[in-house]
Amino acid sequence: MQPSFFRKFPLFADLDDRELASIAAVAKTRRYAKDDVVFHADESGDVFCLIREGQVKVTMISPEGKEIILSLLGPGDFFGEMALLDDEPRSATVMATEPLELVTIWRSDFLQILAENFSIAKKVLAEISRRLRNASNRIESLATMDVYGRLARFFLDLAKDQGKVLDNGYVAVTRPTHQSIANMIGTSRETVSRLIHDLMRQNLLLSEGKTIYLRKTALDQFRSEL
Ligand code: CMP
């Protein structure tokens, strides 16, 4: 792999050519099919992973076998840093939701890269901080909000993260499946479908293929209700 290939990852965006070459020297690629597990929670872990292409879901399985989705990660995102930093087993299961191409870096190389590049270490810490904030918000939602509130917050976060503002008063977002949304907000697929249909009946959102169009006034309404 050419060193310039690595500049596309936000984590390595500030590196000079020499530093990129040292990353290229230790990185490998791995491919997975949709639904492959990259690793399971509680396994020991030796690699740091960056997503070149595709998407993964980071999940935990409850004692009753219910899947809880902690996060969806896409191109440019990384995962697998925790087990390398705290020498504990993998904290969650990571599964490909689409054909996946990863760049992987072994533990000792990853730790050396962090030790030598403060800009990379700071970005990793900033991302871990962002994930902790998200987790805190989820704990708050689960403890204090009803399902409608949690779905409203889910759409607000989705719109903020990846929404495309259109001229016609709508914000377009890519829709995870109703089952995935349910597993993210702690409810059943049926409840998510019912609430989404209620919102559609009120013309607050439109669903077309894999895109949801959220009316901007709906987002304002969600914001004022939370
Ligand atoms: P690790 O524990 O090595 O393996 C599972 C990975 O999932 C973990 O590193 C993180 O990269 C990622 N992960 C764990 N919990 C969360 C979370 N709450 N949000 C986003 N990513 C997470």
Residues whose N, C-alpha, C, O or C-beta is under 5 A from the ligand:
A	BS01	CMP	G45 V58 L70 S71 F78 F79 G80 E81 M82 A83 L84 P89 R90 S91 A92 R131 A135
